């Protein structure tokens, strides 16, 4: 969720990606991804003005979503007791 940032990604470089997949136990073993030598170049965007109110709304929405995720198990427990 980087839409509210006033930056643009100019360059992304990955040196090496190693993916370890256990094909014999695909559903029971984790998929391991190693990424080495990551280089990201970002620049500010001049065409999008900074909107403090929009940024605050987005931050509040992210916080509310996190609170809702924390409350979800509690709601399930109370529904199962009733």
Protein Blocks (a to p, Z undefined) as FASTA:
>chain_A
ZZlpccddfbdcdfbdcddddfklmmlpccddddehiaddddddfklccdfklmmmmmmm
mmmmmmmmmmmmmmmmmmmmZZ
